[in-house]
Amino acid sequence: MIIEISSIFGISHSPFICALVNFRMNFNNDKIDNFMNTSNNFKGLFIGILLIAATTFSLMGSNTIATESFAQSTNNVVGCAHAVTVTISGLPKQTDDSNTQVALSNINPNEDKGEANINIPGIGSGHVFVVYNLNSNAYFAYVFNIPGQNGPSFSDGIPAANVCSSASPHSVNLVIPGNVGSGSLAISKVN
């Protein structure tokens, strides 16, 4: 007599699960039933293993994507902040301060990074890229794709001690080349 544990406990009726559960229970049958059930169990196990392998290999198609996926899911950062607020102010034509939160993820043993959209009132929208570097123990922010920008932005790094403290944010000069100009940039820890 074959007992299907999967139906008793309400487990899915996939061949893989049934084969795993019923594999050891089918050895008490007569020879024909034992051969047929064992064969079906091996088919179920083989199909299940193939599905797992195919899923794993399809998800690991790009080493970069796999590395970033693991970094983002665990979110073990090297620096003190899992998320920071970037504030840009004082640019010519800017009508109000611009604040955006950036989530950081570990990309290697010495660096965290994150990227977010940013809207600078009076100028337009673009992206901000934040990097924490363990060797310099500082946070750096780069602004790109701002309307009128024609080269990479430049700002000094902000020491991690200034970002990690809950006191008032420390500002540095920010230069966005092109028709955007100079202003200030601050980075503060959210969590």
N, C-alpha and C positions, 0 to 999 in steps of 0.2 A: 504494500500500500504506500502510495506516495503522498506525503503530507506537504502541502504548499504553505510554508510559513508566511510567504509574502501576502497571501490572501487573508490569513488569520490576523496579521497585524496591520493590514491596510496599506502595505508597501506597494509602490508602483509595480505594474506588471511588465516592466522592461525585461528582456531576456537576460541582460547582464545582472540585474539584481536577483532575479529568480535563480540564475545559475550559481551565484555566490551563496545564496541562502540554502538551496537544495542540494548542492554538490555533495556534501558529506552524508546526506540522509538517504541517497538512492542506492547505497551498496547492499541493502537488505532485500532487494527484489530478485526475481528469477533472472537468469542470464540474458534473455532477450530484452526484457524491460530495462535491466541494468545497462546493457550496451546502448540501447536507444536513448535513455535518459542521460547517460554519461556523455554520449556524443552531442546531444542537444546542449548539455551544460558547457561542454568545451566550446561549442559554437557561440554560445552566449558570452562566455568569458572572452573569447577571441574578439568578437565584435565590440565588446565593451572596452577592451584594451586598445583596439584600433581607434575607437571614437575618442578616447582620452588622448592618445598620441596625436591624432589629427588635430584636435582642439589645441593641444599644447604647441605643436609646431606652427599652426596658423597664427596663434597669438604671439609667437616669438619670431615672426617673419622679419622684423627689423629689430636689431639689438638696441638701437637708440630708443625706440618706442617702448620696448620691454623695460629698459633701465628707467626711463622716465615714469612709466606706470608704477613700478615698484617704489620709486622715490616718492611719488605723490601719494601712494596709498599708505605708506608707513609714516611719511612726513616727519622723520627724525632729522631735524636740522642741526647744523654745526653751530650756528650762531644762537643768540638768545631769543630770536623772534620767529614765530611761525607765520605771522602776518605783520605787515607794517603799513603805516599811512604815509603817503608821499604828498607833500604840500609844495606847490609851486606858486610863487607870488612875485609881484614887482616887475613883470615883463612889460615892455611898451605895448600899448593897446589892450593889455589885460584889464578887464573890468572888475574882477573879483578873484579871491584866492581859489585855487583849484586843489581839491583833496580827493585822493583815491586810495583804496586799500589794495595791497598786493599780497597774495598768499605766496609764501616761500616754500620751496622743496629742496631737499639735498640732492645735488647732482654728482658730487664726488666727495672724498673724505675732507676736502678743504674748502668747498664752496656750496652755498645755497643760492638759488635764483628764483625769480618770479616775474611775471609779466601781467599787465592789466591795461585796459583802455583808460584814457584820461581825457577829460574835457577841460580846456582852458578857456574860461569865459572871455569873449571878445576876440579870441584868436581862432579857436577850433579844436577839433579832436585829433588824437593820435594815440600813441602807446608809450608806456613807461616800463622800463626793464630795471629790476633791482637785483643786485648781486652782493652777497656777503662773502668776503674772502678771509679765511682764517689766518693766512700768513701776514696780512696787513692788519687784521682785526678791525676791519672797517666795512661799512655799507656804502655801495656806490649806486647811483641811479642814472639811467640814460633815457633820454626822451627822443622819440623818433616818429616820423610820419605826421608831424605837425604842419598845417598849411603854411607855406612860405619857408620851411626849413630846407636847406640845401646841403647839409652835411651832418656828421654825428655831433650830438650835444657833448658838452664838457662840464664837469663839476668835480670838485674835490670829494674825496671820500669822507664819510662821517664816522668818527671813531665809535666802535661798538658800545663803549661805556655811555656815550651820549644818546645813542638810540635806545639802549636797554633800560636806562633810568626813566622813571615816570615823570621826571621834571619837564620843564618846557623844552620843546624840540630845538636842537642845534641846527642853524641854517648855514649853508655854504653858497657861494656864488654859482650860478648856473648860466652857461652861455649856449644859446641855440643859434647856430649860424644861419644866415639868410635874412629874411625880412622879419624875424621873430625877435632877436635881441637878447639882452642880459636881464637876469632877475635873481631870485634866490630859491633855494630848494631845501626842504627839511624832510627828514625821515624819522618817524617815531614808532615805537613798538605798540602793536595792538594786543597781541597775545603770544 
